[in-house]
Amino acid sequence: MYNTKMQCETRNCQNCKTNFTIEPDDFTFYGKMNVPPPTFCPPCRYQRRIMFRNERTFYRGTCAVCKKSVVSIYHEDQPCPVYCGDCWWSDVWDAADYAQDYDPNRSIFDQIKELEANVPHVSLLTDHATLVNSEYVNHVGQAKNCYLIFNADLCENVHYAQMAVHVKDALDLIAVGESELCYNIINCGKCFNVFFSEDCNDCHNIYFSKSLSGCSDCFGCINLRKQQYHIFNKPYSKEEYEKKLKEFKLDSYESVQKLKKDAHDFSITHPNKYMHELQNHNISGDYVYNAKNAHGMFMARFVEDGKYCQNITMQPVKDVYDYSEWGEGAERIYETMTTGQGSSDVKFSWACWMQGTMHVEYSMFIRGSQNMFACVGMYKKKNSILNKQYSEEEYKVLREKIIRDMNEKPYVDSKGRTFPYGEFFPYDISLFAYNESTAPQHFPRTKEEIEERGWRWREPVRGSHAVALPPEKIPDSIHDISDDITKEVLECITCKRAFKIMKPEFDLLKRFRLPLHRKCPDCRHETRLRRINPPYLYHRKCQCTGQESENSTYTNTTKHTHHGEDHCPNEFETSYNPDQQEIVYCKECYQAEVV
């Protein structure tokens, strides 16, 4: 058992060289999991995990078994065999056939890398049997008629989405749950007919709005609660509202571009709550929902007793630290990614799922197995190290020896970063280059910066399609565009790359009576990402000065009883960057203005 300390301790991160604090509750958790405290700071730990996750970079490949053409997350120069979903999930292979004996004269990580190169990998990480007409999806389960959705479950007719759960008939989304008939929305839940909006909950018939709850028939609004027929926060009669809506010409691309700018300019003059959260108790971070005793969280819901977790979408989740993506019954998870479906006691691993998965360390692609150490691809196995099965007693003895070896002769990478027992996999183990992985979404780096840090870069593969229709040739109104547009090759107005409009997305845009986009899917995704606060926290002070905001662009609508005419004294941790122009209020000042 590792010693636990009951006082704060400051350490210096191996990677970024900044100081970070380990608190008494952290030591308690590490003691419960029987692991040493980390030597990398929380952001660097998150960055390291998602360097093992390729979400959006696809290649064409061939299944090593049936020779069928497949969409794959693995470049053709990767050494591992790649199987299509049908073959990987079948019984034509057994990961135990690739078993290796442990060599105490070599680093366990070198041996894991060797095993990883030999064991078959699935072309796309999905719950394959639950997909219907959804070939181009990744990290997805229970999807029907979906295209280019990622980290999503229980979706139907959804296209170009990330982090979507229980969504139907929708297009261009990030972090959306329990919603239907929506387009270009971010961080919304229980929404119906919501377009070009963000941070909305339990709303319907909403356009170009932000931070609405329980509202309907609102346009260009911000910070409203249980309101109807409002335009830029001004109330209208039902008849006036419907007349104005027609005047906005929402079928026109030029009109929509102007409305986007008008809505942004209006919203930037209103205060933001210091964090996005709802129905929580004792939490910190941003985009946190239905959580309890959860700190340093980002894009997470349904977490109880957790810290430093990201992209948790399905309940329940309990006793988790440094855990990225999924949920659905995960418990006692540490330094692990893409794990769920009842998995428990999983450490330093990724892609572990299925009921019965427990006591797993330094492993990947583990399903329904127990007592796994340094294994790859094992299914319903026990007491295995490097895919070789042992008796329970033999397993325990060899596991302890490997841990001693890891601590006495830790793996050292090209930049001198050490990886004893207790740290996640070294970067070198990842099959993905930095710019193929999910890491650039939250930790953007240039090619030079990536290589200087000892990580890999892969030159992006450009499509060979010739552009037939530049953006200026696309008709302004959706009503003037026929189904023939789905046969054309378009040029992205931003990056100039070629892309196509798929028939289902065009049908949705016609149904919404909204104009055809001029950006390719990747550029649209990048635009949405820029609307989400990054997973960094800054210590800031409330910007309410008593009667108005610090920048004098917003005048308070009521007196704030906890500070009156004086500057609000409240301070907080927030992901709103102080260099940005948003007005940020504490919870008390914000609620006084909008509730």
Summary of the structure (lengths in Angstrom):
residues: 595
radius of gyration: 25.2
end to end distance: 49.6
largest distance: 79.8
contacts: 2072
relative contact order: 0.11
helix: 23%
strand: 35%
